[in-house]
Amino acid sequence: MDQNMRIAIPCHGDRLAMHFGHSERFALVNMENGQPGPVAFETPPAHEPGVLPRWLAGKGVSLVIAGGMGQRAQQLFAQSGIRTIFGAPGLPPDQLVRQYLDGTLAAGENVCDH
């Protein structure tokens, strides 16, 4: 794990949005020396194919934790060198980041089928 990475989590309200493209905002967490900073929320641009991966890449994100994500978004993230974890549970972003750091994040099935 990169000790100074930036993690993005698509959210609906204060929890993980189960479908990446339907998130109303993104939680961004900067890691410094392996420790998470405070959660900052940002409103994404309007959803169109390919927009969110480019937007997050421009924000310096290196990992996305999601519930479900379409195949095209996965490909775009991979092309940008951004890792993705999907099938995460609908928890608040700080809990997801903590579970990721502890190695206990239970990633399951991708809940998106396109």
Phi, psi and omega in degrees: 000138175288124183291343183232045183271171174239128182252137176242139179226119178290133185233151168235113189070228182256016182230165177304130172281129185290340175239119185311310185287349182257013182286143179270342176199166179240136171273130176243128181234120176272133175261131176232118182054039176081003181245136180285139173274188179292155177280127176244136180255138177227143178274127182281165173292168179305140184284121171218153181308127176088347184290312185295317176300319178295318181298313181292323176299320178294338178272000178081020180288138177240353177212134174242129174253121186224165172277301178222150184208133179294159183300319182296316178299318178302316180296317180295320177296316180300319179297331180270000181076021179259124178283149177232142172236125177233167186087014179288153180285159183283065182254167173297150184303319182297325177291321179296317179297316180299316178297320178300313181295325180280351182077020182247008180292118182270092176276132182242219182284145175291120184273010178247135185246022177229000000 
